[in-house]
Amino acid sequence: MRLLRQCLTVLFALCALIAGGLFALQNTQAVPLDLLLFQLPEQSIAIWLLLALGMGVLLGLGAGSLIALRRAATIRRLRKRYDRLLSETQKGHADDR
């Protein structure tokens, strides 16, 4: 199953690279990017769009990582609480005997 997942990931990455390359070949018109305070030099439209896509992917991965870290911390905290309560319960049963 792991090998299948890796093969599919590599296949998807290759398809994305090929699609990006074809997209760049089709969109060659050079335009400057105006960011209100300054203007970046002319690049092809494909470069600007692919850079925006890449930045979006990185921001999404970063946000997802933060959510996963918070969830892991919550799970760790709840496990500690569960273990503490379980040991108190078992200790209480031992005292009853």
N, C-alpha and C positions, 0 to 999 in steps of 0.2 A: 504494500500500500504506500509505503514511504517513497519507494522508487517511482511509482506512478505519479505521485504528487510532484516529485522533483522533475520528472520528465515533462509534465504539464506546465510547470512553472517556467522551465527553459523554453518550451515551445511558445508559451504566451509572451515571454520576453523577446524572443526572436521575431514574432509577428508584430509586436509593438515597435521594435526597431525598424523593421521593414516598412511598416505603415508610416512611421515618422520620417524615414528617408524619402519615401514617395511623396509625402506631404510637403517636405522641404523642396523637392524638385519641382513641384507644381506651383508653389507660391514663392516666386523669386523677386517680386517687386520690392524694392528697398524703400523703407519709410523710417523717419525719425520717431522716437518715442518721447513725447512731451510729458514731463512729470510735474508740471506747474512751476516749480522753482528752477528747474534746469531741464535741458533737452539732451537726450542721449543721441549718439550718432546714428546715421542711417544703417539699418540692417534689414534683411528680408523679413517679410511678414511672418514667415514660418518660424524664424528664429525667435521673434518676440512671442509668438503663441506657444511654442514649445518651452520656452523659458517660463512663461506664466503657468503652463501645465506642470512643469517640474516643481516650481515653487508651491503650487497648490498641493501636489503630492507630498512634498516634504512637510508642509504645514499640517496636512491631514495625519501623516504618520506621527508627527510630534504631539498633536492633540490626542490621538489614540493611545500613544505611549503614556501620556500623563494620566489618562483615564484608567489605563491598565495598572499603573503604579498605585493609584489611589485605591482601586479595587483590591489589589494584593495587600495593601496595608490594612484595609478594613477586614479582610479575611484573616490575616495574621492576628489582629487585635481580637476578633471574635473567637478564634481558636484558643488563644491564651485564656480568655474569659471562660470558655467552655471547659478547658482542662482544669482551671482553678475551681469552678463550680462542681465538676465531677469529683475532684479529689476531696472537696469539702463534704460532698454527699457520701462518698465512700468512708470517709473518716467518721461521719456521724453514724453510719450503720455499724461500724466497728465498735463505737462507744456503747451502742445499745446492747451489745452481747455481753 
